[in-house]
Amino acid sequence: LAAQTHDALLMRSAGNRTLLLEITSLYN
């Protein structure tokens, strides 16, 4: 269960990073 939660957090942070990159590239 802890490993699944850790993976989910990694996926979420990776998704947020990708979203940030997409937003910043739109404004540049």
C-alpha positions in Angstrom: 0.0 0.0 0.0 2.8 2.4 0.8 4.5 1.7 -2.5 1.3 2.3 -4.4 0.8 5.6 -2.6 4.4 6.6 -3.3 3.9 5.7 -7.0 0.7 7.7 -7.1 2.5 10.8 -5.6 5.3 10.4 -8.1 2.8 10.3 -11.0 1.0 13.3 -9.6 4.1 15.4 -9.2 5.3 14.3 -12.7 2.0 15.4 -14.1 2.1 18.7 -12.3 5.6 19.3 -13.6 4.5 18.5 -17.2 1.5 20.8 -16.8 3.8 23.6 -15.5 6.1 23.1 -18.5 3.2 23.3 -20.9 1.8 26.5 -19.3 5.2 28.2 -19.3 5.9 27.2 -22.9 2.6 28.8 -23.8 3.6 32.1 -22.3 7.1 32.1 -23.8 
